């Protein structure tokens, strides 16, 4: 875990450096709707862009209005500063307008060697599925054409099996995290999810196995309350550490950089791996960008509340994040209807000046839980 924590704080971690030094290529992506299996089947390392709590946006603000999500502006800032110059291209998705604006302004100001726009439907029905299958076919072809290697079905199935193994280990980590005496903190789990989206799958599989072996018998005690953290993009290790420093142990989550990235998958397989991936990603996409799927997101959170025996839920969204801002209101009402205590927070991404206000509200929430 010490090595995972160390590497998760780096933009270009040691695994990426080794990959690049051996002539390997790296493709950036930003949204969990991106089927990384196709990228790895081409022999390319998929790397999920992150900001790691960086709040500087001076350069980015010249390209992307301050009325946009500060996470997106922070990523843009880092890109324009050269932190992601090791990327050999970028996969754009329509996760939200802010993400699209970030990637397109990044490309305008500092051209990517390769940019592909993967269009993801906002609803899950027969026509949308057919459209997404076609989009994944175009995605696959674009990678083949740019990097000069055919992506065989067998290679995609091989990556699907590897990712199934990785997802199983991540669920095991969450089982250890959610038990009565947890073996992982919320910050530990976030570090694992950050490194999981930035290293080759073979290295990750072994890394997760060692983390499970190391922490399977560990027992964390002395915390004041068991919390679930849910909401918009949260890759801020310091934010989670601040919550836990006050005694609120984050024992599970429903985050984009968390359980929503790996929890559910399709069990039905057929002869076409691209069709399988289309079903797996579109049918199970636990994101408020999916217009008709709020009941599934609500049930996902309620299931985690029950499974992890949480004392309260913290719903967080970055300022100007419209999709999560609206979704969190609905989630709060649904949770409170079930008798679950909820704290709803709006914050600026990575802003140290905002932390005092957030800590005051979290402290009051913990006292409310304790007095229940």
Phi, psi and omega in degrees: 000326179300318180291321177299313180299317180298311184290330182292342181272357184258143174287309175253093184285174185297329179291321177294316179300316179296316180301313181293322181294337179266011177088007181286154179255153183231129177249128178276149172212167185231339190243144179293350177280002180272116180287095183292342178301323180293321179295312181292330177295338176273003181078023181246143179274119173280136184227119180275121181297138179220165178248341176054038175083003179292128185251002182283129182221020186300315179289316182299325183294342176284345183245331185229121186306149178290356173276006175261158179309133183289338173295315180296320179292326177293318177298318179298317178303311182296321178296316181289335176283346179099008181296335182248027181294346178285349179288142177261007179164177183219140173256117178266139172229161178267052176302315171201166182296329181292318178296318179297316179298322179298310183292319183289323175290323175301313180294324179294317185277332186208094192304134169283148174294331180211131178222124176234134179263110177266112182274125182246124180299156179263357176227160180244098175216183185301313182293320179295321179296317178298320178297316182292323175300317178295319179298320179292327174296319177293322177300311179299314181295321180298320178292317178300314183294320184285320187255001167071032177217136179287138178261106183280151178303321181298323180291323178293316178299323178298317178291325177299316179296320178297319180290328175298319178296317179295316179297324178296320178291323177295322176294324177297319177299319179291327175297317177294322180292326187267354183290175185302318175243092188298153177254351178230141170277171175295323178294322175301312183297320179294320177301319180296316181292328178292315180289331181296336181257022183212018178221159176299147185298325180296317178293322182294317181304313179293322181297316181293321179299318179293322179295319179297315180297321182291324188252000187297333181253002180285146181226112179272130179225174174089003179274160184271329184203152176262123186242151168250131178251127181220160176136210188281184186310118181224092174249023185269099179300321182295325179297314179294320179297322179296317177299315184286335178293339179267001176103004178263095183283122180277097187272347175197175182207170170222063187250157175295318171266059184191219188296331181295341182279346187214353195294310187250153177203159180286141180263347184271128179238144173225193188286348183251108183294331179293318177296321177300314180295323178300315178295314185299316184280318184282320182290332188247022184278096184278070183222140181295352173295339178276107194300319189263006191255020180302317179305322179292320179293318178300312182294327177298315180291315180299322178296319179293322177301314181289316184297318184266359179053053184281152178268339180193161182240133174253116178257120186236143170214146177285145180305136181076006173277092188294316186295317179281329177300316178288316183297323181295328176296315179295319179296317179301315181296319180293320180291316180296328176297331178270004178084016180270132177286136186227137170244122179254124185238133167251135185213164169273136182296126172069004186283115179294326181294338181276347189292326179299314178297317181295319180295323178298318181289322178294318179301315179297323179294319178295323177293323177296319177296316181295333181268003183287000000 
